[in-house]
Amino acid sequence: MKRRKEGQEWYGKISYQEHKEKLDDPAIVEKKIREAQDKMAGEGSGISDELITLEIASPDVPDLTLIDLPGIARVAVEGQHERIGDQIKRLIEKFIRKQETISLVVVPSNVDIATTEALQMAKQVDPIGERTLGILTKPDLVDKGTEDTTLKTVHNKVIPLKKGYMIVKCRGQKEILENLSLTEAIEREKAFFNDHPYFQTLLYEGLATVPKLAEKLTLELVNHIQKEVALYERKYRGKELPGFINYKTFEAMVQEQIKQLEEPAVVKLKEVAGMLSICDVPVSTVIAGDAP
């Protein structure tokens, strides 16, 4: 799923196989995804390697691309292939092995994270947890007396990950059936953590709620891309000539010079476009962006 900020109104588009469809109401997104799943994997409980791309544009969403993978199954249910577990693992590994991805390991808060197969799979391809973020869900199901264990996990004291952990409370099945809006769900989530005697501190520390998770993911993605760019520069840029100034200093100087030329260039472009428009000649539009 691609989420990007754009314009003033909500906009959606779903694509899969040869099918492309625009969406104008967030309430129909789930229905359209289920239709796509049935067409691609059958109406049973099968899986497919092909992607369903959902693009959402709105001023209220972070700039992220998310790939939602199936949960790990151990026993096939009616309508599933007998080796469904192996099929799902191969599909998951296909994506989490890519070095440009950040893996979100989603685990219920009332489950022993040390025995979680998803975390074990993530550690196989990312041993030091540099690309792995732990997400605890269903904090309302934590048994009384075990809250401290959940706190220690979120504080990265049980199974340490470089990117750490966060905890969220999503809509339950009952709330989904009641068509609870995302806005109301977010308000309820914040109220849950704010009123919880143990987990309240996680809210104040910025380690709880879906909006905080979105902020962290956006930040992590930017940092991750910057590391890949820096690695590429070191590998392919080559050495500076003797006596040549530092590359970053040179880059900053060039950007400053380009910025000074940007405004007069745009003015001249408008003048030329106006002259051509008077002569009734078609003019293509050029969009000036920031210098790289």
Protein Blocks (a to p, Z undefined) as FASTA:
>chain_A
ZZddehjbdcddddehjbccddfbfklmmmmmmmmmmmmnojalbdcfbdcddddddfkb
ccddddddddddfbdcehiafklmmmmmmmmmmmmmpmkbccdddddfkbcfklpmklmm
mmmmmmnopmbccddehkllpcghilmmmmmmmnopmbgcfklpaddddddfklmmnopa
fklmmmmmmmmmmmpmklmmmmmnopgcjklmmmmmmmmmmmmmmmmmmmmmmmmnopad
ehiacfklmmmmmmmmmmmmmmmmmmmmmmmmmmmmmnopacddddddddZZ
